Amino acid sequence: MKRLPITRPAVTLVAGVMGMALLSSVACTRKPKRADATANDLSNAPAATPLRIDESSTAIPGAECKVANPESLWRFARPVDPTATAPDAAKFAYTVELRPPATPDLPVVVFLPGGPGSTSIGSNSLFPPNWGVMNTDPRGVGCNAYAGDIVPERFYDSDVFAADVVTAIERTRTTKVILFGLSYGTLLATKVAAALNAKGFTGVHAVVLEGVLGRPFTTAVPPQQEYLRQWKNLRATFTPDERKAFDAGNPAGIDDALWGRYLMTWLPAATYYDPRSMGLVNPVHAAAKAVVTTLTGGALDPILAQVRNPDQPLPENKKRLYRNIACREISNLVSFVDVRFEKGVLSIDRSDDVCAGLPLSRPFDAAAHPFRYDTYYFQGGTDPATPPWQGQYHASVNTRAKRTVVVATRAGHNPLSLSMNDCRQKVWEAIDTKTALDAVLGTCALTGSKIEVLPAAP
């Protein structure tokens, strides 16, 4: 997502669960009509139940919810605490943004963003413009920010997040669904697909997973390890002057700590197509070049201003969600500042113990969530946030589904949405028509993708 000369691209990069993030609601007034189960005619969808918020309850829609068309927001009553059984248990105003497709035969992409804690409601579409899209925010952030003083432990739980999404799909009677999960969203998409499959739902056209999580990181393979390896590999390709500048410390007069944050943000981008320059870009390479240019008397490159001004820390509600999901389900070895960078050396730094008091109590394993829907994996060969072994594991245990595995060898965490953004629309159209991806991927500027098709088990 970001630039060349270093302005952010339109696509939001989400460095994922192991790195920093890069990528008042209105009641629905639709009237229920008879549904056509074979097409995405959303005019046939029933009205979302108008939500009367009990004044004694703190369940209110999030104040952060801003969209161009408020009529696209659908709200559903969901339990604040899914374990509560009392009839008067507090309800939560779960909100999605639903934009219908141009014609009923086109799919609706259910977008499950990463983080955990990233949002998609109100975002521009990554998909063909005539397709439908259901943008989602997990409970606790964005349009689903929670105003309660006391949050039940299971409020932040991927099983609960998945149940919210399933409810939205069922209540809007959306068919020809493409579930699209990005980074942490791949974990969530897996759970949504398994839940729909268990219900006998036949409307999932495909599941698309990008930057895939398959199982937890461990002390043997900590989540920061791949960042260190990718930096070492990338540094080896620097010119002698570039390496000298970084090894001396504080390149271009910018503190090493800021460079560490920059690397954690931009190493996941790897190499991607920049439509402005109509060429391939690697932002870390661009930064190294800018350092040498500045040291030799050249003009200050805008990229260095970006290094000096990193993304702001996460707000408290996103930190709370991140801690409860990442620590309990993915790895309890994470922190908001994962690494230390000093004189060209990147090392693991766990001084900021984000997971203190939060054990890995609900470890995610894709093997526990089987489904039969056709699945497309897009994995970056140089992705430090969700390394290729994560996607390989997921594909190896998802045996009930037909699987198309794409490994873009030079891509990072967003191989489809970012690295292949020159051919992305064609890839989505091929997924819709169930066409082999070989020919389409051959048109991408980022060459070298490997494709493997694995049949479903009988």
C-alpha positions as CSV (number, residue, x, y, z in Angstrom):
1,M,0.0,0.0,0.0
2,K,2.0,2.7,-0.3
3,R,3.9,4.7,-2.7
4,L,6.6,5.5,-5.0
5,P,7.8,8.3,-4.5
6,I,6.3,7.3,-1.3
7,T,2.8,8.2,-1.0
8,R,0.4,5.6,0.3
9,P,-1.2,3.4,-2.3
10,A,-5.0,3.1,-2.3
11,V,-4.8,-0.4,-0.8
12,T,-4.4,-0.7,2.9
13,L,-1.7,-3.1,4.0
14,V,-2.3,-4.9,7.2
15,A,0.9,-6.3,8.6
16,G,-1.2,-8.7,10.5
17,V,-1.3,-10.1,14.0
18,M,2.5,-9.9,14.5
19,G,3.2,-6.4,13.3
20,M,1.9,-2.9,13.3
21,A,-1.2,-2.1,11.2
22,L,-0.3,-0.6,7.8
23,L,-4.2,-1.6,5.7
24,S,-24.3,6.9,14.8
25,S,-25.8,4.1,12.8
26,V,-29.3,4.2,11.3
27,A,-32.0,1.6,11.6
28,C,-32.8,-0.3,8.4
29,T,-36.1,0.5,6.9
30,R,-36.2,-2.2,4.2
31,K,-39.4,-4.2,3.9
32,P,-39.3,-7.9,3.8
33,K,-40.3,-9.6,0.5
34,R,-40.3,-13.1,-0.8
35,A,-36.7,-14.2,-1.2
36,D,-35.1,-15.8,-4.2
37,A,-32.6,-18.2,-2.9
38,T,-30.7,-18.5,-6.2
39,A,-29.7,-14.9,-6.7
40,N,-28.3,-11.9,-4.9
41,D,-31.4,-9.8,-5.3
42,L,-31.0,-7.9,-2.0
43,S,-34.3,-6.2,-2.4
44,N,-35.8,-9.5,-1.3
45,A,-33.9,-9.5,1.9
46,P,-35.9,-9.1,5.2
47,A,-35.5,-5.9,7.2
48,A,-33.0,-6.0,10.0
49,T,-34.8,-5.9,13.2
50,P,-35.0,-2.3,14.3
51,L,-33.0,-2.0,17.4
52,R,-34.6,-0.4,20.5
53,I,-31.7,0.3,22.9
54,D,-32.7,-0.2,26.5
55,E,-31.5,2.8,28.4
56,S,-30.3,0.4,31.2
57,S,-28.1,-1.3,28.6
58,T,-24.8,0.0,27.3
59,A,-25.2,-1.8,24.0
60,I,-25.1,1.1,21.5
61,P,-23.8,1.4,17.9
62,G,-20.3,2.7,17.6
63,A,-19.7,6.4,17.3
64,E,-16.9,5.8,14.7
65,C,-19.3,4.6,12.0
66,K,-19.1,6.9,9.0
67,V,-20.1,5.9,5.5
68,A,-21.1,7.8,2.4
69,N,-24.5,6.1,2.2
70,P,-26.0,5.4,5.6
71,E,-28.7,3.4,3.9
72,S,-26.1,0.7,3.3
73,L,-25.8,0.0,7.0
74,W,-27.6,-3.1,8.4
75,R,-27.9,-3.6,12.1
76,F,-28.8,-6.8,14.0
77,A,-29.4,-7.4,17.7
78,R,-26.6,-9.7,19.0
79,P,-25.9,-10.8,22.6
80,V,-23.2,-8.8,24.4
81,D,-22.3,-12.0,26.3
82,P,-23.0,-15.1,24.2
83,T,-23.1,-17.2,27.3
84,A,-25.9,-15.2,28.9
85,T,-29.2,-17.0,28.9
86,A,-31.5,-14.5,30.7
87,P,-34.3,-13.1,28.5
88,D,-33.3,-9.6,29.3
89,A,-29.6,-10.1,28.7
90,A,-27.9,-7.1,27.1
91,K,-28.0,-6.9,23.3
92,F,-25.4,-5.4,21.0
93,A,-26.1,-3.5,17.8
94,Y,-23.9,-5.4,15.3
95,T,-23.5,-3.4,12.1
96,V,-22.4,-4.3,8.6
97,E,-22.2,-2.3,5.4
98,L,-23.9,-4.0,2.4
99,R,-23.6,-2.8,-1.1
100,P,-25.6,-4.9,-3.5
101,P,-24.2,-6.2,-6.8
102,A,-25.2,-4.6,-10.1
103,T,-27.0,-7.7,-11.2
104,P,-28.3,-10.7,-9.1
105,D,-25.9,-13.2,-10.8
106,L,-22.8,-11.4,-9.5
107,P,-21.3,-12.3,-6.1
108,V,-21.2,-10.5,-2.8
109,V,-17.8,-10.5,-1.2
110,V,-17.9,-10.7,2.6
111,F,-14.7,-8.8,3.6
112,L,-13.1,-9.9,6.8
113,P,-10.2,-7.5,7.6
114,G,-7.0,-8.3,9.5
115,G,-5.3,-6.9,12.5
116,P,-6.9,-8.3,14.6
117,G,-8.8,-5.0,15.1
118,S,-8.7,-3.6,11.6
119,T,-12.0,-2.4,10.1
120,S,-13.5,-2.3,6.6
121,I,-16.8,-0.5,6.8
122,G,-16.7,2.6,4.8
123,S,-13.6,1.5,2.9
124,N,-13.2,1.5,-0.9
125,S,-13.7,-1.8,-2.6
126,L,-10.8,-4.0,-3.6
127,F,-13.2,-5.9,-5.9
128,P,-14.7,-5.5,-9.3
129,P,-16.9,-2.4,-9.2
130,N,-20.1,-4.1,-10.2
131,W,-19.8,-6.8,-7.5
132,G,-21.6,-6.6,-4.2
133,V,-19.6,-6.3,-1.0
134,M,-20.4,-6.7,2.7
135,N,-17.9,-4.8,4.7
136,T,-17.5,-5.9,8.3
137,D,-15.9,-4.5,11.5
138,P,-15.4,-7.0,14.4
139,R,-17.3,-6.2,17.6
140,G,-15.3,-3.7,19.7
141,V,-14.0,-1.4,17.0
142,G,-15.2,0.8,14.2
143,C,-18.9,0.7,13.6
144,N,-19.1,-2.0,16.3
145,A,-17.3,-0.1,19.0
146,Y,-18.7,-1.0,22.4
147,A,-19.5,1.7,25.0
148,G,-20.0,-0.6,28.0
149,D,-17.9,-0.2,31.1
150,I,-17.7,-4.0,31.7
151,V,-16.9,-6.2,28.7
152,P,-17.6,-10.0,29.2
153,E,-14.5,-12.1,28.5
154,R,-16.2,-13.8,25.5
155,F,-17.1,-10.5,23.9
156,Y,-13.7,-10.7,22.2
157,D,-13.6,-14.2,20.8
158,S,-13.2,-15.2,17.1
159,D,-16.0,-17.8,17.5
160,V,-18.3,-15.0,18.5
161,F,-17.0,-12.7,15.7
162,A,-17.8,-15.5,13.3
163,A,-21.3,-16.0,14.6
164,D,-21.9,-12.2,14.1
165,V,-20.9,-12.5,10.5
166,V,-23.0,-15.7,9.9
167,T,-26.0,-13.9,11.4
168,A,-25.5,-11.0,8.9
169,I,-25.3,-13.4,5.9
170,E,-28.4,-15.3,7.0
171,R,-30.5,-12.3,7.9
172,T,-29.8,-10.5,4.6
173,R,-30.3,-13.7,2.7
174,T,-27.2,-13.1,0.8
175,T,-26.3,-15.9,-1.7
176,K,-23.4,-16.4,-4.0
177,V,-21.1,-15.3,-1.2
178,I,-17.3,-15.1,-1.6
179,L,-15.7,-15.0,1.9
180,F,-12.5,-13.0,1.7
181,G,-10.2,-13.0,4.7
182,L,-7.1,-10.9,4.9
183,S,-4.4,-11.8,7.5
184,Y,-6.3,-12.4,10.8
185,G,-9.4,-12.3,8.6
186,T,-8.3,-15.7,7.2
187,L,-8.7,-17.2,10.7
188,L,-12.1,-15.6,10.9
189,A,-13.1,-16.6,7.3
190,T,-12.2,-20.2,8.2
191,K,-14.5,-20.2,11.2
192,V,-17.3,-18.5,9.2
193,A,-17.0,-21.0,6.4
194,A,-17.0,-24.0,8.8
195,A,-20.1,-22.6,10.6
196,L,-22.0,-22.1,7.4
197,N,-20.9,-25.5,6.1
198,A,-22.2,-27.1,9.3
199,K,-25.6,-25.4,8.8
200,G,-25.8,-26.8,5.2
201,F,-25.5,-23.4,3.7
202,T,-24.9,-23.8,-0.1
203,G,-24.5,-20.1,-1.0
204,V,-20.7,-19.9,-0.5
205,H,-19.3,-19.6,-4.0
206,A,-15.6,-19.5,-2.8
207,V,-13.4,-18.8,0.1
208,V,-10.4,-16.5,-0.6
209,L,-7.6,-16.4,2.0
210,E,-4.8,-13.8,1.7
211,G,-1.8,-13.8,4.1
212,V,-3.0,-17.0,5.7
213,L,-3.0,-18.1,9.4
214,G,-3.3,-21.9,9.9
215,R,-2.2,-22.4,13.5
216,P,-0.5,-20.6,16.4
217,F,3.1,-19.4,16.5
218,T,5.3,-21.1,19.2
219,T,8.4,-20.4,21.2
220,A,10.3,-22.5,18.7
221,V,8.9,-20.4,15.8
222,P,8.1,-17.0,17.3
223,P,6.0,-14.5,15.3
224,Q,8.9,-12.0,15.0
225,Q,11.4,-14.6,13.6
226,E,10.5,-14.2,10.0
227,Y,10.9,-10.4,10.2
228,L,14.5,-10.9,11.3
229,R,15.1,-13.3,8.4
230,Q,13.5,-11.2,5.8
231,W,15.5,-8.1,6.9
232,K,18.8,-10.1,6.8
233,N,18.0,-11.3,3.3
234,L,17.0,-7.8,2.1
235,R,20.0,-6.1,3.7
236,A,22.3,-8.5,1.8
237,T,21.0,-6.9,-1.5
238,F,21.9,-3.4,-0.4
239,T,24.8,-1.6,-2.0
240,P,27.9,-1.2,0.2
241,D,27.1,2.4,0.8
242,E,23.6,1.5,1.9
243,R,24.8,-1.2,4.3
244,K,27.5,1.2,5.7
245,A,24.8,3.9,6.4
246,F,22.6,1.5,8.4
247,D,25.5,-0.2,10.2
248,A,26.7,3.2,11.5
249,G,23.4,3.7,13.3
250,N,20.7,6.3,13.0
251,P,20.7,6.4,9.1
252,A,20.2,9.9,7.7
253,G,20.1,11.2,11.2
254,I,16.9,9.3,12.0
255,D,16.8,7.3,15.3
256,D,17.3,3.6,15.0
257,A,14.0,3.0,17.0
258,L,12.0,4.8,14.3
259,W,13.7,2.7,11.6
260,G,12.7,-0.4,13.6
261,R,9.1,0.7,13.5
262,Y,9.4,1.5,9.8
263,L,10.8,-2.0,9.0
264,M,8.0,-3.7,11.0
265,T,5.5,-1.7,8.9
266,W,7.1,-2.1,5.5
267,L,8.9,-5.4,5.4
268,P,5.4,-7.1,4.9
269,A,4.9,-5.0,1.8
270,A,7.8,-6.7,0.1
271,T,7.6,-6.0,-3.7
272,Y,4.4,-4.7,-5.2
273,Y,3.1,-3.0,-8.4
274,D,2.8,0.8,-8.1
275,P,0.2,2.1,-10.6
276,R,1.7,5.6,-10.5
277,S,5.2,4.6,-11.6
278,M,3.8,1.6,-13.5
279,G,6.5,-0.5,-12.1
280,L,7.5,-2.7,-9.1
281,V,8.5,-1.1,-5.9
282,N,10.1,-2.3,-2.6
283,P,9.7,0.4,0.0
284,V,12.6,-0.8,2.2
285,H,14.9,-0.7,-0.8
286,A,13.5,2.8,-1.7
287,A,14.3,3.9,1.9
288,A,17.9,2.6,1.8
289,K,18.4,4.4,-1.5
290,A,17.0,7.6,-0.1
291,V,19.4,7.5,2.9
292,V,22.4,7.4,0.6
293,T,21.0,10.1,-1.6
294,T,20.6,12.4,1.4
295,L,24.0,11.6,2.8
296,T,25.6,12.6,-0.5
297,G,23.9,16.0,-0.6
298,G,20.7,15.1,-2.4
299,A,17.3,16.5,-1.6
300,L,15.4,15.1,1.3
301,D,13.3,12.2,0.0
302,P,9.7,12.2,1.2
303,I,10.1,8.6,2.3
304,L,12.5,9.7,5.1
305,A,9.8,12.1,6.4
306,Q,7.6,9.0,6.6
307,V,10.2,7.2,8.6
308,R,10.3,10.1,11.1
309,N,6.5,10.0,11.5
310,P,5.4,6.4,12.0
311,D,1.8,5.3,12.3
312,Q,0.2,6.3,15.6
313,P,-0.2,3.8,18.4
314,L,-3.4,1.8,18.5
315,P,-6.3,3.3,20.4
316,E,-7.3,1.5,23.6
317,N,-10.3,-0.3,22.2
318,K,-8.2,-1.8,19.4
319,K,-5.5,-2.7,21.9
320,R,-8.1,-4.5,24.0
321,L,-9.4,-6.5,21.1
322,Y,-5.9,-7.2,19.8
323,R,-4.7,-8.5,23.2
324,N,-7.7,-10.8,23.7
325,I,-7.6,-12.3,20.2
326,A,-3.9,-12.4,19.3
327,C,-2.7,-13.6,22.7
328,R,-5.5,-16.1,23.4
329,E,-5.7,-17.5,19.8
330,I,-2.6,-16.9,17.8
331,S,0.5,-16.4,20.0
332,N,1.2,-15.1,23.5
333,L,4.6,-14.0,22.4
334,V,3.5,-10.7,20.8
335,S,4.0,-7.1,21.7
336,F,3.2,-3.7,20.2
337,V,6.9,-3.1,19.7
338,D,8.1,-6.5,18.6
339,V,11.7,-5.7,17.7
340,R,14.8,-3.7,18.5
341,F,16.8,-2.1,15.7
342,E,20.3,-1.0,16.4
343,K,23.2,-0.3,13.9
344,G,21.7,-2.4,11.2
345,V,20.7,-5.4,13.4
346,L,17.1,-6.3,13.9
347,S,16.4,-8.4,17.0
348,I,13.4,-9.6,19.0
349,D,12.3,-7.3,21.9
350,R,9.8,-8.7,24.3
351,S,10.1,-5.9,26.9
352,D,6.6,-4.8,26.1
353,D,4.7,-7.9,27.4
354,V,1.3,-7.3,25.7
355,C,0.1,-10.8,26.7
356,A,0.9,-10.6,30.4
357,G,-1.9,-12.5,32.2
358,L,-3.4,-13.8,28.9
359,P,-2.5,-17.4,28.1
360,L,-2.9,-19.0,24.7
361,S,-6.2,-20.5,25.9
362,R,-8.1,-20.8,22.6
363,P,-5.4,-21.7,20.1
364,F,-6.6,-21.6,16.5
365,D,-6.1,-24.6,14.3
366,A,-7.5,-24.7,10.8
367,A,-7.9,-28.5,11.1
368,A,-10.7,-28.0,13.7
369,H,-12.8,-26.0,11.2
370,P,-13.4,-28.1,8.1
371,F,-15.6,-27.0,5.2
372,R,-16.2,-28.1,1.6
373,Y,-16.2,-24.7,-0.3
374,D,-13.7,-24.1,-3.0
375,T,-10.8,-22.3,-1.4
376,Y,-8.1,-20.0,-2.9
377,Y,-4.9,-19.3,-1.0
378,F,-2.8,-16.3,-1.8
379,Q,0.5,-16.4,0.1
380,G,3.6,-14.2,-0.3
381,G,6.9,-16.0,-0.5
382,T,8.6,-13.2,1.5
383,D,5.7,-12.5,4.0
384,P,7.1,-12.0,7.5
385,A,3.7,-11.6,9.2
386,T,2.1,-14.9,8.1
387,P,5.0,-16.9,6.6
388,P,4.4,-19.4,3.8
389,W,4.4,-22.3,6.2
390,Q,1.1,-21.0,7.7
391,G,-0.7,-21.2,4.4
392,Q,0.8,-24.5,3.6
393,Y,-0.4,-26.0,6.8
394,H,-3.9,-24.6,6.3
395,A,-4.1,-26.1,2.8
396,S,-2.8,-29.4,4.0
397,V,-5.6,-29.8,6.6
398,N,-8.5,-28.3,4.6
399,T,-8.9,-31.6,2.7
400,R,-12.6,-31.5,2.2
401,A,-12.3,-28.4,-0.1
402,K,-10.9,-28.1,-3.6
403,R,-7.9,-25.8,-3.0
404,T,-6.0,-23.5,-5.4
405,V,-2.8,-22.4,-3.7
406,V,-0.9,-19.4,-5.2
407,V,2.5,-18.6,-3.8
408,A,3.8,-15.3,-5.1
409,T,7.5,-15.7,-4.5
410,R,8.5,-12.0,-4.3
411,A,5.3,-10.8,-2.7
412,G,4.7,-10.1,1.0
413,H,1.6,-10.0,3.2
414,N,-0.8,-8.8,0.6
415,P,0.1,-10.7,-2.6
416,L,-3.3,-10.3,-4.2
417,S,-4.6,-6.9,-2.9
418,L,-1.2,-5.1,-3.2
419,S,1.5,-6.9,-5.1
420,M,-0.8,-8.0,-7.9
421,N,-3.0,-4.9,-8.0
422,D,-2.4,-4.4,-11.7
423,C,-4.1,-7.8,-12.4
424,R,-6.2,-8.1,-9.3
425,Q,-9.6,-7.5,-10.9
426,K,-8.9,-10.2,-13.5
427,V,-8.0,-12.6,-10.7
428,W,-11.3,-12.0,-8.9
429,E,-13.2,-12.5,-12.2
430,A,-11.4,-15.8,-12.7
431,I,-12.4,-16.9,-9.2
432,D,-16.0,-16.0,-10.0
433,T,-16.1,-18.0,-13.2
434,K,-14.0,-20.8,-11.7
435,T,-11.4,-20.4,-14.4
436,A,-7.8,-21.6,-14.0
437,L,-5.6,-18.8,-12.7
438,D,-2.5,-19.6,-14.7
439,A,-3.3,-17.4,-17.7
440,V,-4.4,-14.4,-15.6
441,L,-1.4,-14.5,-13.3
442,G,0.8,-14.5,-16.4
443,T,-0.4,-11.0,-17.1
444,C,0.8,-9.6,-13.7
445,A,3.9,-7.4,-13.5
446,L,4.9,-9.5,-10.5
447,T,5.9,-12.7,-12.2
448,G,7.0,-16.0,-10.7
449,S,3.9,-17.1,-8.9
450,K,3.6,-20.8,-8.3
451,I,0.1,-22.5,-8.5
452,E,-1.0,-25.8,-7.1
453,V,-4.5,-27.2,-7.4
454,L,-5.4,-29.8,-4.7
455,P,-8.6,-31.8,-5.2
456,A,-11.1,-32.3,-2.4
457,A,-11.1,-35.5,-0.6
458,P,-14.0,-37.9,-1.4
